[in-house]
Structure formats: structure tokens, C-alpha cells
């Protein structure tokens, strides 16, 4: 039974990695990235909800007095 010749494997693997790297670089180079992104100042108005004005209590059915 002939032995498998693995002498070309390192160059094959290396060329595959280099090719994938080049393809990835070409893919990424198509995008336009902003050089210096600036932060936006967003002001959120505070809305007053009815339950913030007064204290409320949640009554569980088991905590109510028995009838």
C-alpha cells in the first residue's frame, strides 16, 4: 500500500491562509468607515407618570384578609 505524500501540505495550507487573508482584506476595504466619530448629545425629556407622584402598594391575593 503506497504511503500518502504529505510534502506539499505546508505550502498548500500556507497559500490557503494567505489567500483567505487577501480576500478578507479586499472585502473589508470596500466599506467606508468614519475617521473620527463624534458623540451625539441626546436629551431625553423626563415624563412624569401617575405612579411616580404617590406611593403605591401591590396587594397579593394571599396577603389580603380572609373573608
C-alpha positions in Angstrom: 0.0 0.0 0.0 1.6 3.3 -1.0 2.2 5.9 1.6 0.5 9.3 1.5 2.8 12.0 0.2 2.4 15.0 2.6 5.3 17.0 1.4 3.1 19.6 -0.4 0.7 20.1 2.6 2.6 23.0 4.2 2.7 25.1 1.1 -1.0 24.3 0.4 -2.0 25.3 3.8 0.1 28.5 3.8 -1.2 29.5 0.4 -4.8 29.0 1.5 -4.2 31.2 4.6 -2.6 33.9 2.5 -5.5 33.8 0.0 -8.1 34.0 2.7 -6.3 36.9 4.3 -6.2 38.8 1.0 -9.8 38.1 0.2 -10.8 39.3 3.7 -8.8 42.5 3.2 -10.4 43.1 -0.1 -13.8 42.6 1.4 -13.2 44.9 4.3 -11.6 47.6 2.1 -15.0 48.2 0.3 -16.6 49.7 3.4 -16.3 53.4 4.3 -15.5 53.9 7.9 -15.7 57.3 9.6 -12.4 58.5 10.7 -13.4 60.4 13.9 -16.9 59.6 15.0 -18.4 62.2 17.3 -20.8 61.5 20.1 -24.3 62.9 19.8 -25.9 64.7 22.7 -29.4 63.4 23.1 -31.7 65.0 25.6 -34.5 62.8 26.8 -37.4 64.6 28.4 -38.4 63.4 31.8 -42.0 62.3 31.7 -44.0 62.2 35.0 -46.1 59.2 35.3 -49.0 58.9 37.7 -47.4 56.2 39.8 -44.3 58.3 40.5 -46.4 61.0 42.2 -47.6 58.9 45.0 -46.7 55.7 46.9 -48.5 52.6 45.8 -48.7 49.2 47.2 -49.2 46.0 45.4 -51.6 43.6 47.1 -51.1 39.9 46.5 -54.2 37.8 46.7 -52.7 35.7 49.6 -51.9 38.8 51.6 -55.5 40.1 51.7 -57.6 39.4 54.7 -59.7 36.3 54.5 -63.4 36.7 54.2 
